[in-house]
Amino acid sequence: MQLFGGKGKMLGLLLVLAAFGSFYLGDITAFTTSQKAIAGVALFIIVLLVGISLLKPKKTEEDMIAEQDERNQYIELKCAEKAFRVALYASFMTIIAGMIAFGLTREYAFIWLVMGGIVPYGTSRIAYIVSAFRYDKP
């Protein structure tokens, strides 16, 4: 199944246009830097939500049969596990890099980097412990 029924490029183009639109609006208006950033994020979110709602994939009969096939579900589960592992290692490396950078520079911006890595890493570890207690009962 293709992402957004093959219309993913159109969604990407809409997001790029939204980015350029936010820069243009920021230049012609007298917004402060923080107001420009908020307007850009708001425009990005609006275009993303509209694009996703308009480009929802339509399920064909082949897609429904494929979803019910156990082998495909197993493959999707394994792919999701690998993606989760990559995200877990990336967040751990973010924590380590932020700690090293803060130690070298004493810039407090790196503390936010560490906290940004701790949140997903800690959540995944807590979820692992909870699921281990819940599903590994004899």
C-alpha positions in Angstrom: 0.0 0.0 0.0 1.4 3.4 -1.0 1.5 6.2 1.5 -1.6 8.5 1.0 -2.6 6.5 -2.1 0.5 7.8 -4.1 -0.2 11.4 -3.2 2.6 11.9 -0.7 4.5 14.1 -3.1 1.5 16.5 -3.2 1.4 16.7 0.5 5.1 17.4 0.6 4.6 20.2 -1.9 1.8 21.7 0.2 4.1 21.7 3.2 6.9 23.4 1.3 4.5 26.0 0.0 3.3 26.5 3.6 6.9 27.1 4.7 7.5 29.7 2.0 4.2 31.3 2.8 5.1 31.7 6.4 8.4 33.3 5.5 6.7 35.7 3.1 4.1 36.7 5.6 6.8 37.2 8.2 8.7 39.5 5.9 5.7 41.7 4.9 4.2 42.0 8.4 5.8 43.6 11.4 5.8 40.4 13.5 8.5 39.8 16.1 10.7 36.7 15.7 8.6 34.7 18.1 5.4 35.7 16.4 6.8 34.7 13.0 7.8 31.3 14.5 4.4 30.7 16.0 2.7 31.7 12.7 4.9 29.4 10.8 4.2 26.5 13.1 0.5 27.2 13.0 0.5 27.3 9.2 2.5 24.1 9.0 0.1 22.3 11.3 -3.0 23.6 9.4 -1.6 22.6 6.0 -0.6 19.2 7.4 -4.0 18.5 8.9 -5.8 19.6 5.8 -3.5 17.6 3.5 -3.9 14.4 5.6 -7.7 14.8 5.8 -7.9 15.3 2.0 -5.4 12.6 1.0 -6.6 9.7 3.2 -5.9 6.4 1.5 -8.8 4.5 0.3 -8.7 0.8 1.1 -9.1 -1.6 -1.8 -10.2 -5.2 -1.5 -6.5 -6.3 -1.9 -5.5 -4.1 1.0 -8.2 -5.6 3.2 -7.1 -9.1 2.3 -3.5 -8.2 2.9 -4.3 -6.8 6.4 -6.0 -10.0 7.4 -3.1 -12.1 6.3 -1.1 -13.1 9.4 2.2 -13.2 7.6 1.9 -9.5 6.6 0.9 -8.6 10.2 4.0 -10.4 11.5 6.2 -8.6 9.0 4.7 -5.2 9.9 5.2 -6.0 13.6 8.9 -6.8 13.0 9.4 -3.6 10.9 7.8 -1.6 13.7 10.1 -3.3 16.2 13.1 -2.3 14.2 11.9 1.2 13.8 11.3 1.4 17.6 14.8 0.1 18.3 16.3 2.8 16.0 14.3 5.5 17.7 15.3 4.2 21.1 19.0 4.2 20.3 18.7 7.6 18.7 17.1 9.1 21.8 19.8 7.4 23.9 22.6 8.9 21.7 20.8 12.3 22.0 21.0 12.1 25.7 24.7 11.2 25.6 25.6 13.9 23.0 23.7 16.5 25.0 25.5 15.6 28.2 28.9 15.8 26.5 28.1 19.1 24.8 26.9 20.6 28.1 30.0 19.4 29.8 32.2 21.0 27.2 30.4 24.3 26.6 28.3 24.9 29.7 25.5 26.1 27.4 22.1 25.5 28.9 20.5 24.9 25.5 22.1 21.4 25.6 20.1 20.6 28.7 16.9 21.0 26.6 18.5 18.5 24.2 19.0 16.0 27.0 15.5 16.5 28.3 14.2 16.0 24.7 16.0 12.7 24.6 15.1 11.6 28.1 11.3 11.9 27.6 11.0 9.3 24.7 13.7 7.1 26.2 12.2 7.1 29.7 8.7 6.5 28.3 9.8 3.5 26.3 11.6 2.0 29.3 8.6 2.5 31.5 6.3 1.0 28.9 8.7 -2.0 28.6 8.6 -2.6 32.3 4.8 -2.3 32.5 4.3 -4.7 29.6 6.8 -7.2 31.0 4.8 -7.3 34.3 1.5 -7.5 32.4 2.3 -10.1 29.7 5.0 -12.3 31.3 2.8 -13.7 34.0 2.9 -17.5 34.3 
